[in-house]
Amino acid sequence: MTPREAEEAVTLSPIDLQYQIRNGELRVVQIGETLGGKLLMVVSTMRGDKTRIVTATPAKRKYRARYLQMKEQRNDRTEGST
């Protein structure tokens, strides 16, 4: 996985899974999809007006299933509102 893929995962409609405070800093755990279709778990934080990727790993099976389910629900809501 590349830094670019991690950036894609947090900018292309990620789903927030958890918020953490580490060393006084708010970190967001998200699952997101790259342009190539990879699902990644990404931990990020804000530094000023920029998002800093702390770590990124391939999403485990249970999180991939959760993401796909939530993505489908989001799409259903979007289609239902048009």
N, C-alpha and C positions, 0 to 999 in steps of 0.2 A: 504494500500500500504506500502511496506517495502523500506528501504534504498537500498536494492539490486535491487528491481524493478526500482527505479529511476536511478540507475547506468546503468542497462540494457537499459533503454529507451534512454540514451544519448550515448551509445556505439554501439548500433545495428542499424546503418544507420538512425539516426534521421534527421529530416528536420528542418532547421533553419527558424524561423518565424520572428524574430525581434532581434535587438541589442539595448541595453540600456546602458547609462552611469548612474550609481548610486554611489554617494559618490566618484566620481573619478575612479570607477571600471567598466570595461566593463562586461556586463552580456548578456548572450545569452538565448533567449527564443526559446525552441525547442519542437517539438512533436515527440515522438518516441514510439516504441512498445516493450513490455517486451517479454521474452521467452514464457510467458503464454498467450500472445495475448492482454494484456491490453494496451490501448493507454493513454499515460500520457503527460501532459504539464509540462515541466521542465525548471526552470531557473537555470543557472549555471554560474560560473565564474572560471577563472584560478587563482590559487594561486601557484606561482612558476611553477613547472612542473606537478602539480596535478589539476584535475578538482574538484571543490567544488560545490555540489548541494546546492542551496539557498532554493529552494522550489519545490515541485512537487505535482500535483493534477491530478485527472482523467480528461481527455480531454473532453471538452464540445462537443455537437453534431456537431456544425458547423466546429469545428477543426478536429474532427474525419473524417468527410466527406472530408475535404480538404486534410488531410494526406493520406487517401486511394486513392484519385484522383491523388495526386502527386506521391505516391508510384507506382501506375499503370503506369503513364507516364514514370517514371524512369525505370520500368521493360520493357516497350515497347522500350525505347531507347537502353537498354542493349541487348535485344533480336535482335533488328534490326542491331546491330553492329557486330554480330557473323556470 
